[in-house]
Amino acid sequence: MVCSFFLGANTPDGFYSLFDELNGFDLSVIKGSCGSGKSTLLKNLIEKSGCDGICERILCASDLNSLDGVIFHGRNAAAVDGTMPHTAETAGLGRYIIMPPPRRGIEKEREAIAALKAAKAGAYKLAYRCLNGARYAQNCASMLIGFDSQKLIRRADGIIDREAKPKGANGRLHRRFIDAFTPDGVVTLTSTVSALAKRIYVIEDRLALASPLLKELQSRLLERGYEVYSCLSPMYPEKVRHLIVPELQLAFVTSDRLKSFDCTPFRRLHLTAYTDQNSLRANKVKIRLFEKLSDELTEQAFCELKAARQAHSMLESLYLPYLDIPALKELNDNITLG
């Protein structure tokens, strides 16, 4: 089964990497210049290797048509783009794949390349600052609301007792993203959830309050011996946003102002039932103000991410005439995993 995730995300704290999640895999790290064919190589590996168990296509949050990696769970093998901002290394337990370098003549493009790299870095820096401001505004709105998190956590116990019988062993956790801030807005990989789960709990969460419930559910599922995909929030990367349990065909997903989750739910949980309605009414105007500010800053972040993508595309166009096509074809024809 092939499904898609992100292992890196644009966040208010900068690029947030989960590439250390691959430390237990037989790992191949691909090194090469911009536009050198790393994504094409990864796509070819999927076609050539087939799928034994779950195969994860690791998408690039800045370009959904590009791959950052592929994970084959059936053979415990993975291959990833190892150039910045990715931080994957083999630690002596895998191998490096070096893409053919550009041909001679690329030196004359040195100044143009440096200028585009600077423009790209500047656009990302401003995007991250906008997202940081958006998160601060969202936090201001959330602080105005009384919220009974303990009551919500107790709800988790009832759900787990009904959905997940103990297996008598410790579970396994995979941290991923299925949401991303991209140049085209917030993207959620809903098809990944529908591929791995048939029973979907949708958590309606206007004010980013669902994390205590999801953390409790995650803890209980791991205690009971299940393999869990814990999908983090790109706005709050320290918080869980969705949970997927393939063995149980079960998922818990957040639907909120950042991105509504469009599906037919098995159950729907409304977190407004756990908020203090008096504080909600008393602070309605302030909440709307902070939410509007958060929305505007997030929209500006998308504009900056578009500028970064444009600079990257121009970089690729500079490198393209200097690619060693025969050497790239030979590498793609001969490369395999494991």
Helices and strands as residue ranges (DSSP letters): E 2-6, E 8-11, E 14-17, G 19-22, E 26-31, H 38-49, E 55-60, E 63-72, G 73-75, E 77-81, E 95-98, G 106-109, H 110-143, H 149-163, E 172-176, E 179-182, E 185-188, H 190-196, E 199-204, H 211-223, E 227-232, E 240-245, G 246-248, E 250-255, E 267-270, G 271-274, H 277-282, H 284-319, G 320-322, H 325-334
